Amino acid sequence: MTQSPLPPLPPPKERRRLREAASLTQAQVAARVGVSRETVRDWENGRTTPRGRRREAYAHLLVSLAEQTAQMTAEITTEITAEITAKKSPEEREPQEAVGGHDMTVGQGARERAETAVRTAVPAAVPVEDPAPPPEARPERPLSPAQAFDALYAFCAPALVRQTYLLTGRRELARESVERAFELAWQRWPEVACDPDPAGWVRATAYDFALSPWHRFRPRYRHPEPPPSDASDRALLNVLLELTPPQRRALLLYDGVGLDLPETAAETEATTPATANRLLNARAAVAARLPDLSDPTELHHRLVELASTERLRAAKPAVVRDGSERRARFWTRAAIAFTVALIGTTALTLRTAPTQYEPPVPPGETVLGVPPRVAPGPLSEQEQKLRAKLRAKMQHGPERLAPQPQ
């Protein structure tokens, strides 16, 4: 008796596409196969490959998802084609009947509209050739830089403020960090717009500003803010704030945001082994204080709940753009003023500097043969004897004349 071969597994990208086409989450797929959410994420990223019974269950699930997606796509295509055919007039249907019920001109347009509708209803369900979009479906003009920035801000800012609150434990600092990050993004918008992951660029900038050690010297951030009202939320936030900033950031990106390990390591500018060690140490610290959160899935849900309970609002995108432009104008004017002051100082120095060279007075030189002058000091024993001898003897020479009165 031979064992039937297992169905082949599609590529990792195709696995993720089939799951998203069926509107399933990684946790739901993990529950059907009997593994954890991290395992399904590694399968879809291509880091690991299922084996044994898990491979068989996962392969059968992907086959059923592919069949379900293909059936749904066929039904939608049939419905749209029938609807387009029903709207045609009898004159338009006559050429089709004359050629055997298939008109190339009208049929091609119907198929294009059907494929476009299928792509809209079931995104990335079945690979379909990209037809040329009809003229009425083409956008009139692309988005302006301000509109693209506003769309990115509306998509990322609310969630990013809540994530930064988990990173710092301060509501005002979280809002300020996100606004600063988007202000810098607007100043460098050509670079950010061409980045493969603009949301990741802004997130990394906001995290760097929020974790800056210079905030401790600001008067407004010396005192702690009121903690959350719920006791479990307070306990979880205290545990997060007790972690080191690199561990806290790695835990938030991996278990909170949902990035995989290489993406977390790239965003934190660390190696993959170092990021894995930080993540394991952070999970161990959380599990030691809160044993209920030892499961990564439960930790993910608790982080999402803690971030959602706080009412954190970001400013309007127009306000952020105006603030970025004001800040840019301020620093530009400050740079111009500093340059003008430097030029004025240089000109004043050149004006008041001497125009000729005056050599300094050379130092004195020692004349040979002349003993150096010695300060007076106590006489030696020999000198004292000589002085006594000289005083005792009479000096040779003329006698002194003493004037006498007459």
Secondary structure, DSSP 8 states (H G I E B T S, - for coil): -----------HHHHHHHHHHTT--HHHHHHHHTS-HHHHHHHHHTS----HHHHHHHHHHHHHHHHHHHHHHHHHHHHHHHHHHHTS-HHHHHHHHHTTS--HHHHHHHHHHHHHHHHHHSTTSS--------GGGS-SS---HHHHHHHHHHHHHHHHHHHHHHHHS-HHHHHHHHHHHHHHHHHTHHHHHTSS-HHHHHHHHHHHHHT-GGGGGSGGGSS-----SSHHHHHHHHHHHHS-HHHHHHHIIIIII---HHHHHHHTTS-HHHHHHHHHHHHHHHHHH-GGG-SHHHHHHHHHHHHHHS------HHHHHHHHHHHHHHHHHHHHHHHHHHHHHHHHHHHHS-SS-----------TT-----------HHHHHHHHHHHHS---S---------
